[in-house]
Amino acid sequence: MLKDGKILIGKNGDHEVFLDPAMANRHGMIAGATGTGKTVSLKVLAESFSDAGVPVFLADIKGDLGSLAQEGADEEHVVSRVQSMNLAQDGYAYRKYPVAFWDVYGEKGMPLRTTITEMGPLLLARVLGINELQTDILNVVFKIADDNNMLLIDTKDLKAMLNYVDENSREFAPQYGNIAPASIAAITRAIVSLESQGADQFFGEPALNITDLLQMENGQGLISVMDCRRLIMNPDMYSTFLLWMLSELYEMLPEVGDCPKPKMVFFFDEAHMLFDHATKDLLSRIEQTVKLIRSKGVGIFFVTQNPGDIPDGVISQLGNKIQHALHAYTPNELRQVKAAAGTYRANPEFDTAEAIQNLATGEALVSTLDADGVPSVVERCMILPPQSFNGTCDDAMRDSLIKGNLLYARYATSVDRDSAYEFLERMGLEARAAALKAAEEAQEAKLREQEEKEAAKAAAAAEKEAQREAQKKKTEAARVAKTVSGTVGRQVGKNIGKSVGGSFGGTLGGNVGAQLGRSIMGTLFKV
């Protein structure tokens, strides 16, 4: 709750412990073992930021943060704490807060999506669980898609793009380097596995517009609660998605520098999952994002069991800390407690490491930044009870709030617009149509050539037959002419011979006449 413009976190007797909203973008941490009160601290801060007009984003892993939308009620432990801490005089009252419910799977909130392109190859590689070489290939695939103006929106776009790159790897090799088919196959298998976990719902459009989280309602900051009860079953997807959101906030928001209060506060529950199995490049990116996003007015609070789960490069940037109890039963656990204690500015009134082990439920060690950005001496105090309901949100109320949200109409129905998959489908159809047309044209040309050859062969045969017929006729004509000429010549010769020499002259004249006739006709009909 707010008091004098500051967030009242807890009390130690009459001593009050505050968090200055102007220092909230210096980030923070809520740590402690299970059941020690982390969720209560988270809700108290979320309510206070909302009252201060600061939008809040929460990852709800257990399903008990949606109750921020319901007004608190008298419960024995709440009433007892309100009375013991004299909170009524500070204006404590039960109230509800403006809440928007989100869910990657669209089951317990409005669908929350992003696109393959917006996720980018580095974060996507983490979700897919692929190795360094395969990550390099994935980067190449993204580059080829960018160079060819092909949108990668959902998983079918990415699979189509991988197949296209694989089929044309020889053409791409001179410009992008060798692309191993085995790596393409491994990435495709990882995508299919991810789809079986619901990634086909996670990647798509309409993608989340980060500015929709930066809303106000009746002067209070909107508290966006993302239900992660199913998503947390895939730790890499859970942590990568939240990291993507941080990256989007950094890219979308303008520089504001130091301001009286944050533009938004982001609570990252089960923060250790963000760093588990993270590559060196990813850790570097996380550290850079945490360092630079404060200039955009965004405060990040990491919620985890042990401060040791957070890398030194990140924890050194967390100026506001709430430490609940840690248990130390082994030498290793004791070292972890001492390491956690070493991150606080010591209070001479107690031993920090010993106090961490002896904190009661709802009690915490708190250190915040003063107006000059200097960490305060660690203080031991009881954390305030939330003003909202302590428990889970009623399903009927949740459903009513989801469907009654003005953003529901925008995000409820997915849209599959023209992207790489459709582009490559058309390209494939056009290529197949062109190949079919070329094959048909080649077949037609072959048939024409065959017909021409057959026609030429037939013409040659006809011409040869005509020549044979002509020769036959010529020969027959010559034979007939020869016979006729011989007969005519013989008869003429006989007649002449008889006139000259009687019967002997007739015979001789016939032979001479026949020879003469054949000679004349032979000259006329030479064969």
Summary of the structure (lengths in Angstrom):
residues: 527
radius of gyration: 48.0
end to end distance: 132.3
largest distance: 181.8
contacts: 1691
relative contact order: 0.15
helix: 56%
strand: 14%
